[in-house]
């Protein structure tokens, strides 16, 4: 063994700080050739310089300490290459995830698409008269017709319901899983007398919510396109929440009128104006 070097001299020779050398020693990566039993000083041999240089290069490639330890102890080049290949796969996966996150953030901060008429609103808590039921998706059309007809009948008999609107609350699981709680409601419920409330109808207060809003005008079979456009916009420019989507029926009713005007409210957590 050649003459020993102090940690300071060895540090300059391999371009690693003394702090880093002590760290590698403590973690079993690069032990000094000798530790003075009286002073505790670490002393290194010139033959250790190549290992220290390899460690510096591997750390620059973001290899974790356990992998570096395995590479230094690997029996042959094939084993070393396999360990490096595994680390490369991890880096590529991290890069893909980072790029996806960067694209999402870029979308959140980018200007709105002028071709999509999307506005934003904070909808206050609303007192409504509602009718809810857990249904299968295949039963939705008939259930919707019956439920809205019941609410329309109430509105027609309620003197204070002139400004009321029909709406719906559609949870994600109804569409995604084919079964869920469907809700239709009539606004301005405080103006509806108690003696008109019955037949499964309930007074409730819908919670306040921040929403992205798109208005669909046209035939009912084109409503999914409006949802797709609004959903795409939200995915690119806002943060969606798990709250159920709402609809307000401004003119006509989906499935009952040849053309409708429906306000679609998609719950979001706003991060831009």
C-alpha positions in Angstrom: 0.0 0.0 0.0 1.3 3.5 -0.9 1.7 6.2 1.7 -1.5 7.3 3.3 -3.3 10.6 2.6 -5.2 12.8 5.0 -8.9 13.3 4.4 -8.1 16.9 3.2 -5.5 15.8 0.6 -7.7 12.9 -0.5 -10.7 15.3 -0.8 -8.7 17.5 -3.2 -7.5 14.6 -5.2 -10.9 13.1 -5.8 -13.0 16.4 -5.8 -15.2 15.2 -3.0 -15.7 17.2 0.2 -14.5 15.9 3.5 -18.1 15.9 4.6 -19.0 13.7 1.7 -16.2 11.3 2.4 -17.3 11.0 6.0 -20.8 10.3 4.8 -19.7 7.6 2.5 -17.7 6.0 5.3 -20.6 6.0 7.6 -22.8 4.4 5.0 -20.4 1.7 4.1 -19.6 3.0 0.6 -15.9 4.0 0.9 -14.1 3.2 4.1 -10.7 4.9 4.9 -7.6 2.7 4.6 -6.9 3.5 8.2 -8.6 5.4 11.1 -6.1 6.6 13.7 -7.3 4.9 17.0 -6.1 7.9 19.1 -7.2 10.9 17.0 -9.9 9.4 14.9 -8.4 10.9 11.8 -9.3 9.1 8.6 -6.5 8.3 6.3 -6.9 7.2 2.6 -4.6 5.3 0.2 -3.9 6.4 -3.3 -5.3 3.1 -4.6 -8.7 4.3 -3.4 -8.8 7.2 -5.7 -10.5 5.3 -8.6 -13.2 4.0 -6.3 -13.9 7.5 -5.1 -14.0 8.9 -8.6 -16.5 6.2 -9.6 -18.7 7.0 -6.6 -18.7 10.7 -7.5 -19.7 9.8 -11.1 -22.5 7.5 -9.9 -23.9 10.0 -7.5 -24.0 12.5 -10.3 -26.2 10.0 -12.1 -28.5 10.0 -9.0 -27.9 6.4 -8.1 -29.0 5.7 -4.5 -26.4 4.6 -2.0 -27.5 0.9 -1.8 -27.2 0.6 -5.6 -23.7 2.2 -5.6 -22.7 -0.3 -2.9 -24.0 -3.2 -5.1 -22.1 -1.9 -8.1 -18.8 -1.6 -6.3 -19.3 -5.2 -5.0 -20.5 -6.6 -8.3 -18.5 -9.6 -9.5 -18.3 -8.6 -13.2 -19.2 -6.1 -15.8 -22.5 -7.8 -16.6 -23.7 -7.4 -13.1 -22.7 -3.8 -13.1 -24.6 -3.2 -16.3 -27.7 -4.9 -15.0 -27.8 -2.6 -11.9 -27.3 0.5 -14.1 -30.0 -0.6 -16.5 -32.4 -1.0 -13.6 -31.6 2.5 -12.4 -32.1 3.9 -15.9 -35.6 2.4 -16.0 -36.3 4.2 -12.7 -35.0 7.5 -14.1 -37.1 7.1 -17.3 -40.2 6.4 -15.2 -39.6 9.5 -13.0 -39.0 11.6 -16.1 -42.3 10.5 -17.7 -44.1 11.3 -14.5 -42.4 14.7 -14.2 -43.2 15.5 -17.8 -46.9 14.6 -17.3 -47.0 16.8 -14.2 -45.4 19.6 -16.0 -47.9 19.4 -18.9 -50.7 19.5 -16.4 -49.3 22.5 -14.7 -48.7 24.2 -18.0 -52.4 23.6 -18.9 -53.5 25.0 -15.6 -51.6 28.2 -16.2 -52.2 28.6 -19.9 -54.9 30.9 -21.4 -58.4 29.5 -21.9 -59.2 28.0 -25.3 -61.4 30.7 -27.1 -63.3 28.0 -28.9 -64.8 26.6 -25.7 -67.3 28.9 -24.1 -66.5 28.2 -20.4 -67.2 30.5 -17.5 -66.7 30.1 -13.8 -69.0 30.7 -10.9 -69.3 30.1 -7.2 -72.8 28.8 -6.7 -74.1 29.6 -3.3 -76.0 27.2 -1.1 -79.4 26.6 -2.6 -82.7 25.6 -0.9 -84.3 23.1 -3.2 -87.2 20.7 -3.3 -85.6 17.4 -4.5 -86.4 13.9 -5.5 -83.7 11.3 -5.2 -83.4 7.6 -5.9 -80.6 5.0 -6.4 -81.2 3.8 -9.9 -79.5 1.8 -12.7 -78.2 3.9 -15.6 -80.5 2.1 -18.0 -83.5 3.3 -16.0 -82.4 7.0 -16.0 -84.4 8.2 -19.0 -87.8 7.0 -17.7 -86.9 8.0 -14.0 -85.9 11.4 -15.2 -89.2 12.0 -17.0 -91.3 10.8 -14.1 -89.3 12.8 -11.5 -89.2 16.1 -13.4 -93.0 15.7 -14.2 -93.7 15.5 -10.5 -91.6 18.6 -9.8 -93.2 20.5 -12.7 -96.6 19.6 -11.2 -95.6 21.1 -7.9 -94.2 24.2 -9.6 -97.5 24.7 -11.5 -99.5 24.7 -8.2 -97.1 26.8 -6.2 -97.9 30.6 -6.4 -94.3 31.6 -5.5 -92.5 29.4 -8.0 -92.5 31.7 -11.0 -88.7 32.1 -10.8 -87.9 28.5 -10.0 -85.7 26.3 -12.2 -85.4 22.6 -12.6 -82.0 21.0 -12.2 -80.2 17.7 -11.6 -77.3 16.3 -9.6 -75.4 13.5 -11.3 -72.8 11.6 -9.2 -69.8 10.2 -11.0 -70.6 6.6 -10.0 -74.0 6.7 -11.9 -72.1 7.1 -15.2 -68.9 5.3 -14.3 -70.4 2.3 -12.5 -73.9 2.2 -14.1 -75.6 2.7 -10.8 -75.9 5.6 -8.4 -78.1 8.2 -6.7 -79.9 10.4 -9.2 -81.4 13.7 -8.0 -83.6 16.2 -9.7 -84.6 19.4 -7.9 -86.6 22.6 -8.0 -85.0 25.8 -6.9 -86.7 28.5 -4.6 -88.0 25.7 -2.4 -88.6 28.2 0.4 -91.5 29.7 -1.6 -93.3 26.3 -1.9 -95.9 25.6 0.7 -95.5 22.6 2.9 -98.8 21.1 1.9 -97.5 20.7 -1.6 -94.5 18.6 -0.5 -95.0 14.9 -0.5 -94.6 11.8 -2.7 -91.0 11.3 -1.8 -90.0 15.0 -2.2 -87.5 16.4 0.2 -86.5 19.9 1.3 -82.7 20.1 1.3 -79.9 22.6 0.9 -77.4 22.0 -1.8 -73.9 23.0 -0.6 -72.0 25.9 -2.2 -69.6 24.9 -5.0 -67.1 26.4 -7.4 -68.0 25.3 -10.9 -66.9 25.5 -14.5 -69.9 26.2 -16.6 -70.8 25.5 -20.2 -74.2 26.0 -21.8 -75.5 23.4 -24.3 -78.1 24.5 -26.8 -79.5 21.9 -29.1 -80.7 18.3 -29.3 -80.4 16.0 -26.3 -78.1 13.6 -28.2 -75.4 16.2 -28.4 -75.2 16.8 -24.6 -72.4 14.2 -24.3 -70.3 16.4 -26.6 -70.8 19.3 -24.4 -69.7 17.3 -21.4 -66.7 16.0 -23.3 -65.6 19.6 -24.2 -66.1 20.9 -20.7 -64.4 17.9 -19.1 -61.4 18.3 -21.5 -61.2 22.0 -20.6 -61.3 21.3 -16.9 -58.6 18.6 -17.2 -56.3 21.0 -19.0 -56.9 24.2 -17.2 -58.4 23.6 -13.7 -58.4 21.1 -10.9 -61.6 18.9 -10.8 -63.1 17.7 -7.6 -65.1 14.6 -6.8 -68.3 16.6 -6.2 -71.1 15.5 -8.5 -71.9 17.5 -11.7 -75.0 19.6 -11.7 -77.3 20.7 -14.5 -79.8 23.6 -14.7 -82.5 23.2 -17.3 -82.9 26.7 -18.7 -85.2 25.8 -21.6 -86.9 22.4 -22.2 -85.8 19.2 -20.6 -83.4 16.6 -21.9 -85.2 13.5 -23.3 -88.5 15.3 -23.3 -88.0 18.2 -25.7 -86.5 18.2 -29.2 -84.1 21.0 -28.3 -83.0 22.1 -24.9 -80.8 24.7 -23.2 -78.9 23.1 -20.4 -76.3 24.7 -18.1 -73.7 22.1 -17.2 -71.9 22.9 -13.9 -68.6 20.9 -13.4 -67.2 21.2 -9.9 -63.6 22.5 -9.7 -61.0 23.9 -7.3 -60.0 27.1 -9.1 -56.3 28.0 -9.4 -56.5 30.7 -12.2 -59.0 33.4 -13.1 
